[in-house]
Amino acid sequence: MADDSKVRLDKWLWAARFFKTRGLAKAAIEGGKVQCGGDRCKPSKEPRVGEELQIRQGFEERTVVVRELSGQRRAAAEAQLLYEETADSIVRREEAAAKRKAMGPGSLISEHRPNKKQRRQIHQFRNARNSPQEG
């Protein structure tokens, strides 16, 4: 790895492959989705080796410890050497994923309108519930 003594937090998050672009990393930091030691930080903050970061992406929240600094984006295997996820974080993520899976596919709210097939299914479901049952 490149031994960068000073690197911006947004650049490090991009190099560690948490975000696809530096712009997304910067937006996440400014939105409070990335915290350093439990406090909000700025994109220009310089992370230090041994520092703990909380990173929230979608449903997942990770707690990672900075192991190395790098400002260059490299292969995923090399990027994983830049940080180490805490054992507690791994357990919490797995439990949350299991809960989401147990709730079933209908528990998540869709971000788009239903397509024609989905609308038909909704109408069939509603009609089946509202019609008097024979028997």
Residue pairs with C-beta under 8 A, 6 or more apart in sequence:
1 68
1 70
1 74
1 78
1 81
1 82
2 70
2 71
2 72
3 69
4 69
4 70
4 71
5 69
6 46
6 69
7 15
7 46
7 47
7 69
7 70
7 71
8 43
8 44
8 45
8 46
8 71
9 25
9 29
9 34
9 36
9 41
9 42
9 43
9 44
9 45
9 46
9 47
10 22
10 25
10 26
10 29
10 43
10 44
11 22
11 25
11 71
12 47
12 66
12 69
12 70
12 71
12 82
13 19
13 25
13 28
13 29
13 34
13 55
14 20
14 21
14 22
14 25
14 73
15 70
15 71
15 72
15 73
15 74
15 79
15 82
16 70
16 79
16 80
16 82
16 83
17 73
17 76
17 79
17 80
18 25
18 55
18 57
19 25
19 28
25 34
25 43
26 43
28 34
28 55
28 56
28 57
29 41
29 42
29 43
30 42
30 43
32 40
33 55
33 56
33 57
34 41
34 53
34 54
34 55
34 56
35 41
35 53
35 54
36 45
36 47
36 51
36 52
36 53
37 51
37 52
38 54
47 53
47 66
47 69
48 66
49 66
49 67
49 68
49 69
50 65
50 66
51 65
51 66
52 63
52 64
52 65
52 66
52 86
53 63
53 64
53 65
53 66
53 83
54 61
54 62
54 63
55 61
55 62
55 63
55 64
56 62
59 96
59 97
59 100
60 93
60 96
60 97
61 89
61 92
61 93
61 96
62 85
62 89
62 93
63 85
63 86
63 88
63 89
64 83
64 84
64 85
64 86
64 89
65 83
65 84
65 85
65 86
66 82
66 83
67 81
67 82
67 83
67 84
68 81
68 82
69 82
70 82
73 79
100 107
100 108
114 122
